[in-house]
Amino acid sequence: MHYVQTNRRSRRGGAHTYAGQLGRLLKQRRHDLALHTAKGRAESSAEVTHAAMLQLEAANAAKTRFLANTSHELRTPLNTIIGFSDVMLKEHMAEDGARASLETHQQFLQLINEAGNHLLQIVNVVVSVLCRITFDFALCSNREIPVLLVCEEAHRYASRSKEPGFEPTRRALSRIAKEGRKYGVSLCLVSQRPSELATGILSQCNTVFAMRMTNESDQEIMQSIISDSSLGFAEALPSLGNAEAIAVGEGIAVPMRLRFLDLPESQRPRSETADFASAWQSDNHADNSVAEIVKRWRTQSF
C-alpha cells in the first residue's frame, strides 16, 4: 500500500509539473500574440501616419497652387480693366457738343473702375487673414514649429500706398516683421520694386539679397541699407548678371557678391528671357499654332 501511495503521489507531482509548464507556455503564447498584435497596430499606425503626411503635403501643394492661381486669375484681368478704365477716364473722348453722352460714358467707366478696385481688395483681405492665422499658429506653437512666411510680389501687399484696401494686409505683415521673431515666425519679402514697400516693414528686414536693379529709387533703398564701407557693392547693382546678387545683413558674415546655384531645368520657374533670336531665325511654327494659342488663351490653361 505504501508503494502504491508513493506512485500516486509521483503521478500527481508529474501532472502538476506538466500543468505548470503548460500554463507557462500558454502565458508565453498570449504574450507573443499580444506583442504581435501591438506590432501590427504600430505598423498600421505608421502607415496611416505616412498616408496622412502624404495627404497633408498634397493638400499644402494644392493650397499653394490654388492661392497662386487665384491671385493670378484675379489680378491680371482686374489690373487690365482698372488700368484701361483709368486711361479712358482721363482722356477727352468727345467734343463739347457731345458732353451728355461723354458724361454717361464716364459714369459707366467709373462703375467698372470702382467694382474692379473692390474685387482687387479681396486678394489683400485673403492675404491679411492668412498672415493673422500664421502669427496665431506660431504664437500657440511655443516655437516648436518655426514658420517662414514668403510674400511674393510684396509691393502689392505691403505697399507704401495709403489706400484703405491695403491697410489690413500691411498691418498684419508689419506685426509679423516686428514681433514674429519672438514666436518663431519670420517673414521673407520678395519684390521687384523695394522702393514701393512700406518703410516700417522694410526697416525690419535684417538680411537682404539684392539682384539687378536699374531704378534709381530702388538703388537708393539699397544704399541706405548697405554700410558706408560697402557702398561699392551698391554701385554694381545695375550690372549684375542672371542669378547674381548682393548679400548684406545679419545673416551674412560680410557683404558679398554671389551667384546662386543653377537649378535643374525641371525645377526652374518660367521666368527666363525668351530666345527671340533663335525664334526669328526659323519659321517652324505649325499652321494651327495661332488657333491653339487663342484656344489656350480663352481657357486660361497655361
Secondary structure, DSSP 8 states (H G I E B T S, - for coil): -HHHHHHHHHHHHHHHHHHHHHHHHHHHHHHHHHHHHHHHHHHHHHHHHHHHHHHHHHHHHHHHHHHHHHHHHHHHHHHHHHHHHHHHHHS--S-GGGHHHHHHHHHHHHHHHHHHHHHHHHHHHHHHHHHHHHHHHHHHHTTSS-EEEEETTHHHHSBS---GGGHHHHHHHHHHHHHGGGTTEEEEE--S-GGGB-HHHHTT--EEEE-----HHHHHHHHHHS-GGGHHHHHTGGG--TTEEEEEETTSSS-EEEE-----GGGS-S-S---HHHHHH-----TTHHHHHHHHHHHT--
